Amino acid sequence: MINIRELKRYVNPFFITIRKDKILVNNKRMARLSKKKMLEIEDIFGVPVIYSKTYEYISTKVGRFITKHKLLSPKDVILVGFSGGKDSLLLLHMLEPYRRKMGIKIIAVTVDVNISGVRPWESERIDILKRECDMLDIPLVVLRYDKDVSYLSELLTKHSKGMGFSPCFSCSIVKRYLIGKYAKKLSVEENIPYEKIKIAYGHNLDDNSDTILSNIFKGERIKMMNPITKFNKRVVDFIEFKLELEDCTIIRPLLPVLEDDIIKALEECGIKYYKDKEVCPYSRERGDSIRRRCHEILEELEKEIPNIREMVVSSAIKTVEFYKKSS
């Protein structure tokens, strides 16, 4: 890796993302970078310095979001749910400077699940994940689960009263179960206070607005993803067996960011990502669900109302706050 002490002579390292193969500029002004300095760094350290307006825009937005909602604290250990897809990969890059800003530790955690016989994250398919973690000098942990998550959802649906559970539900439960279990083990083995360990997901603005609208269309109560959520221990009964979920804190730093901007930023920075959604048989792109239709509806509306997704989320937040005050 690049010698940080030496690099400090040319740039403020709090406002750049450092990879082994390149340096990405999170905020040109705060990093005190001029074109001349960028060329100087490239010459001395032998790596390109990449400036992307989209990457800078997202970094600024995410930084403000993290500060506003107090998502990170000094010396936190962040377990990033890492699929290798565009969202989780960008999240790793957004969090990387906080190793220097706040002394946090980052661990990428990939859950290798069985989805109707398909394993999108089995060993031969995660070369990109390994390479990107290596470039960022972030350890990658792979957790394996063999039971078919589609079958688990069938069990839940069969024994519930009129409720249907998608494979995505069981998949998310399994991932939380394994990552929570790993977090507990990490806390004991490395003597880390458990409250300092947080799980970070790459959910973005599209995910949140799609979730809100799909719940309305299903006739359910409005649910949304929050910047930070503390979950208590719970047991999920799959009839044939039970999964005990640990208490945990989940943070979502990318919630204010549009999916299109994420893709654009990665492209401008020359970063390849694993297209896991093309492999998963139940991804939004491959399914014909209400959620997919909601995404298409909002995508169409965005052409005339660019901030429609922000408005959907804002409406849900205001509604929740209104009823909290009324109760």
C-alpha positions as CSV (number, residue, x, y, z in Angstrom):
1,M,0.0,0.0,0.0
2,I,0.9,3.7,-0.4
3,N,3.0,5.2,2.4
4,I,0.4,7.4,4.2
5,R,2.9,9.4,6.1
6,E,4.7,10.3,2.9
7,L,1.4,11.0,1.1
8,K,0.4,13.5,3.7
9,R,3.0,15.9,2.4
10,Y,0.9,16.3,-0.8
11,V,-2.7,15.8,0.1
12,N,-5.1,15.6,3.1
13,P,-5.7,11.8,3.2
14,F,-9.1,12.2,5.0
15,F,-10.6,13.2,1.7
16,I,-9.3,10.6,-0.7
17,T,-10.0,6.9,-1.2
18,I,-6.7,5.0,-1.4
19,R,-6.4,1.8,-3.4
20,K,-3.2,-0.1,-4.4
21,D,-3.8,0.7,-8.0
22,K,-5.2,4.3,-7.9
23,I,-6.3,7.2,-5.7
24,L,-9.8,8.5,-5.9
25,V,-10.7,12.1,-5.0
26,N,-13.6,12.4,-2.5
27,N,-13.4,16.2,-2.2
28,K,-10.8,18.1,-4.3
29,R,-11.0,21.3,-2.2
30,M,-10.8,19.6,1.2
31,A,-8.0,17.3,0.0
32,R,-6.1,20.5,-1.1
33,L,-5.5,19.0,-4.6
34,S,-4.6,21.0,-7.6
35,K,-3.9,19.6,-11.1
36,K,-0.2,20.1,-10.4
37,K,-0.4,18.2,-7.1
38,M,-2.3,15.4,-8.7
39,L,0.4,15.0,-11.4
40,E,3.1,15.2,-8.7
41,I,1.5,12.4,-6.7
42,E,1.1,10.3,-9.8
43,D,4.8,10.8,-10.6
44,I,6.1,10.1,-7.0
45,F,3.8,7.2,-6.0
46,G,3.3,5.6,-9.4
47,V,-0.5,5.4,-9.4
48,P,-3.1,7.5,-11.2
49,V,-5.1,10.1,-9.3
50,I,-8.7,9.9,-10.5
51,Y,-11.1,12.8,-10.2
52,S,-14.8,12.1,-10.9
53,K,-17.4,14.8,-10.3
54,T,-20.0,12.1,-9.7
55,Y,-17.8,10.3,-7.2
56,E,-17.1,13.6,-5.4
57,Y,-20.8,14.4,-5.4
58,I,-21.7,11.0,-3.8
59,S,-18.9,11.2,-1.3
60,T,-20.0,14.7,-0.1
61,K,-23.6,13.5,0.2
62,V,-22.7,10.3,2.0
63,G,-20.3,12.2,4.3
64,R,-23.1,14.6,5.3
65,F,-25.5,11.7,5.8
66,I,-23.1,9.9,8.1
67,T,-22.5,13.0,10.2
68,K,-26.2,13.9,10.4
69,H,-27.4,10.5,11.5
70,K,-24.2,9.7,13.6
71,L,-23.7,6.4,11.7
72,L,-20.1,6.0,12.7
73,S,-18.1,6.5,15.9
74,P,-14.3,6.4,16.4
75,K,-12.9,2.8,16.5
76,D,-16.1,1.2,15.2
77,V,-15.7,-2.2,13.5
78,I,-17.9,-2.2,10.3
79,L,-19.0,-5.4,8.7
80,V,-20.0,-4.5,5.2
81,G,-22.5,-6.9,3.7
82,F,-20.5,-7.4,0.4
83,S,-22.1,-8.9,-2.6
84,G,-19.5,-7.4,-4.9
85,G,-22.3,-5.6,-6.8
86,K,-22.3,-1.8,-7.5
87,D,-23.8,-0.7,-4.2
88,S,-21.8,-2.7,-1.7
89,L,-18.6,-2.0,-3.7
90,L,-19.1,1.7,-3.8
91,L,-19.9,1.5,0.0
92,L,-16.5,0.0,0.7
93,H,-14.9,2.9,-1.2
94,M,-17.0,5.5,0.6
95,L,-16.0,4.0,4.0
96,E,-12.3,3.6,3.3
97,P,-11.3,7.2,4.2
98,Y,-12.9,6.7,7.6
99,R,-10.1,4.4,8.6
100,R,-8.0,7.5,8.7
101,K,-10.7,10.0,9.8
102,M,-12.1,7.9,12.7
103,G,-9.8,4.9,13.1
104,I,-12.6,2.4,12.1
105,K,-11.9,-1.1,11.0
106,I,-13.7,-2.5,7.9
107,I,-14.3,-6.1,7.1
108,A,-16.2,-7.2,3.9
109,V,-18.5,-10.1,4.6
110,T,-19.9,-12.2,1.7
111,V,-22.6,-14.7,2.4
112,D,-22.6,-17.7,0.0
113,V,-26.2,-18.7,-0.2
114,N,-28.1,-21.4,-2.0
115,I,-31.0,-19.9,-4.0
116,S,-33.0,-22.7,-5.7
117,G,-29.7,-24.5,-6.5
118,V,-28.0,-21.3,-7.7
119,R,-25.1,-20.0,-5.7
120,P,-24.3,-16.5,-6.9
121,W,-21.4,-16.1,-4.5
122,E,-19.7,-19.5,-4.7
123,S,-15.9,-19.5,-4.8
124,E,-15.4,-19.5,-8.6
125,R,-17.6,-16.5,-9.0
126,I,-16.1,-14.1,-6.6
127,D,-12.8,-13.2,-8.2
128,I,-13.9,-9.6,-8.6
129,L,-14.8,-9.4,-4.9
130,K,-11.4,-10.7,-3.8
131,R,-9.5,-8.4,-6.2
132,E,-11.4,-5.2,-5.1
133,C,-11.0,-6.0,-1.4
134,D,-7.3,-6.6,-2.0
135,M,-7.0,-3.2,-3.9
136,L,-8.6,-1.5,-0.9
137,D,-6.6,-3.6,1.6
138,I,-9.8,-4.7,3.2
139,P,-10.2,-8.3,4.5
140,L,-12.9,-10.5,2.9
141,V,-14.7,-13.1,4.9
142,V,-17.0,-15.6,3.1
143,L,-19.8,-17.3,5.1
144,R,-21.5,-20.3,3.6
145,Y,-25.1,-21.5,4.0
146,D,-26.4,-24.7,2.3
147,K,-30.1,-24.8,2.9
148,D,-32.2,-23.5,0.0
149,V,-33.6,-20.1,0.9
150,S,-36.4,-20.5,-1.6
151,Y,-37.6,-23.7,0.3
152,L,-37.4,-21.8,3.6
153,S,-39.8,-19.2,2.3
154,E,-42.1,-21.9,1.0
155,L,-42.2,-23.3,4.6
156,L,-43.0,-19.9,6.0
157,T,-45.7,-19.3,3.5
158,K,-47.3,-22.8,3.9
159,H,-47.6,-22.3,7.7
160,S,-48.7,-18.7,7.7
161,K,-52.2,-17.3,7.5
162,G,-52.6,-15.8,4.1
163,M,-49.1,-14.3,4.0
164,G,-46.6,-15.0,1.2
165,F,-42.8,-14.9,1.8
166,S,-40.5,-14.3,-1.1
167,P,-37.1,-16.1,-1.3
168,C,-35.6,-12.6,-0.7
169,F,-37.1,-12.5,2.8
170,S,-35.4,-15.8,3.8
171,C,-32.2,-14.8,2.1
172,S,-32.1,-11.6,4.2
173,I,-32.8,-13.5,7.4
174,V,-30.0,-16.0,6.6
175,K,-27.6,-13.2,5.9
176,R,-28.4,-11.4,9.1
177,Y,-28.2,-14.7,11.1
178,L,-24.7,-15.5,9.7
179,I,-23.3,-12.0,9.9
180,G,-24.6,-11.6,13.4
181,K,-23.2,-14.9,14.5
182,Y,-19.8,-13.8,13.0
183,A,-20.0,-10.5,14.8
184,K,-20.5,-12.2,18.2
185,K,-17.5,-14.5,17.5
186,L,-15.4,-11.5,16.4
187,S,-16.3,-9.6,19.6
188,V,-15.2,-12.5,21.8
189,E,-12.1,-13.6,19.9
190,E,-10.7,-10.1,19.4
191,N,-12.0,-8.6,22.7
192,I,-14.1,-5.9,20.8
193,P,-17.0,-4.4,22.7
194,Y,-20.0,-5.8,20.8
195,E,-21.7,-2.4,20.6
196,K,-18.8,-1.2,18.6
197,I,-19.5,-3.7,15.8
198,K,-22.0,-2.5,13.2
199,I,-23.3,-4.1,10.0
200,A,-23.4,-1.8,6.9
201,Y,-25.6,-2.5,3.9
202,G,-25.5,-0.7,0.5
203,H,-29.2,0.0,0.2
204,N,-29.7,3.2,-1.9
205,L,-32.4,5.7,-2.6
206,D,-34.0,3.5,-5.3
207,D,-34.2,0.6,-2.9
208,N,-35.9,2.7,-0.3
209,S,-38.4,4.4,-2.5
210,D,-39.2,1.1,-4.2
211,T,-39.8,-0.5,-0.8
212,I,-42.2,2.3,0.3
213,L,-44.2,2.2,-2.9
214,S,-44.4,-1.6,-3.1
215,N,-45.8,-1.8,0.5
216,I,-48.5,0.7,-0.4
217,F,-49.4,-1.3,-3.5
218,K,-49.5,-4.5,-1.4
219,G,-51.9,-2.8,1.0
220,E,-49.5,-3.1,3.9
221,R,-48.4,-0.5,6.4
222,I,-45.7,1.9,5.1
223,K,-42.3,0.5,5.8
224,M,-39.0,2.1,4.9
225,M,-35.3,1.7,5.4
226,N,-33.8,3.9,8.1
227,P,-30.2,5.2,8.2
228,I,-29.6,3.3,11.4
229,T,-31.6,0.5,13.0
230,K,-31.0,-1.4,16.2
231,F,-32.5,-4.9,16.0
232,N,-33.2,-7.0,19.1
233,K,-32.6,-10.8,19.4
234,R,-35.4,-12.8,17.8
235,V,-36.1,-16.3,16.7
236,V,-37.4,-17.1,13.2
237,D,-39.3,-20.4,13.1
238,F,-39.0,-22.2,9.8
239,I,-41.1,-25.1,11.2
240,E,-38.4,-27.7,10.5
241,F,-35.8,-25.7,12.5
242,K,-35.3,-22.3,14.1
243,L,-32.8,-19.5,13.5
244,E,-31.8,-17.4,16.5
245,L,-30.9,-13.9,15.3
246,E,-28.5,-11.8,17.4
247,D,-29.1,-8.2,18.4
248,C,-27.3,-5.9,16.0
249,T,-27.0,-2.4,14.7
250,I,-27.4,-1.9,10.9
251,I,-26.4,1.2,9.1
252,R,-27.2,2.3,5.5
253,P,-24.8,5.1,4.5
254,L,-25.9,5.1,0.8
255,L,-29.6,5.8,1.4
256,P,-29.5,9.3,-0.1
257,V,-27.8,8.1,-3.3
258,L,-29.4,7.3,-6.6
259,E,-28.6,4.0,-8.3
260,D,-27.8,5.7,-11.6
261,D,-25.2,7.9,-9.9
262,I,-23.6,4.9,-8.3
263,I,-23.2,3.2,-11.7
264,K,-21.9,6.4,-13.2
265,A,-19.3,7.0,-10.4
266,L,-17.9,3.5,-10.7
267,E,-17.7,3.8,-14.5
268,E,-15.9,7.2,-14.3
269,C,-13.4,5.7,-11.8
270,G,-12.8,2.7,-13.9
271,I,-14.0,0.2,-11.2
272,K,-15.6,-3.1,-12.3
273,Y,-18.3,-4.7,-10.2
274,Y,-19.8,-8.1,-10.0
275,K,-23.2,-8.2,-11.7
276,D,-24.7,-10.5,-9.1
277,K,-28.3,-9.6,-9.9
278,E,-27.8,-11.2,-13.3
279,V,-27.1,-14.5,-11.6
280,C,-29.7,-14.4,-8.8
281,P,-32.9,-16.0,-10.0
282,Y,-35.1,-13.7,-7.9
283,S,-33.4,-10.3,-8.5
284,R,-35.5,-7.3,-9.4
285,E,-34.3,-7.4,-13.0
286,R,-35.3,-11.1,-13.5
287,G,-38.5,-11.2,-11.6
288,D,-42.0,-9.9,-12.3
289,S,-42.9,-8.7,-8.9
290,I,-44.7,-5.7,-7.5
291,R,-41.4,-4.4,-6.5
292,R,-40.1,-4.5,-10.0
293,R,-43.2,-2.7,-11.3
294,C,-42.8,0.0,-8.6
295,H,-39.2,0.5,-9.7
296,E,-40.4,0.9,-13.3
297,I,-43.1,3.3,-12.3
298,L,-40.7,5.6,-10.4
299,E,-38.1,5.3,-13.2
300,E,-40.7,6.6,-15.7
301,L,-41.8,9.4,-13.3
302,E,-38.2,10.4,-12.8
303,K,-38.1,11.6,-16.4
304,E,-40.6,14.4,-15.6
305,I,-39.9,14.7,-11.9
306,P,-36.2,14.2,-11.2
307,N,-36.6,14.2,-7.4
308,I,-39.6,11.9,-7.3
309,R,-37.7,9.3,-5.2
310,E,-36.7,11.8,-2.6
311,M,-40.3,13.0,-2.4
312,V,-41.6,9.4,-1.8
313,V,-39.1,8.9,1.0
314,S,-39.8,12.4,2.5
315,S,-43.5,11.7,2.5
316,A,-43.0,8.4,4.4
317,I,-40.7,10.1,6.9
318,K,-43.1,13.0,7.5
319,T,-46.1,10.6,7.9
320,V,-44.2,8.5,10.5
321,E,-43.1,11.7,12.4
322,F,-46.7,13.0,12.3
323,Y,-48.2,9.9,13.9
324,K,-45.4,9.7,16.5
325,K,-46.3,13.2,17.6
326,S,-50.0,12.4,17.6
327,S,-49.7,9.3,19.7
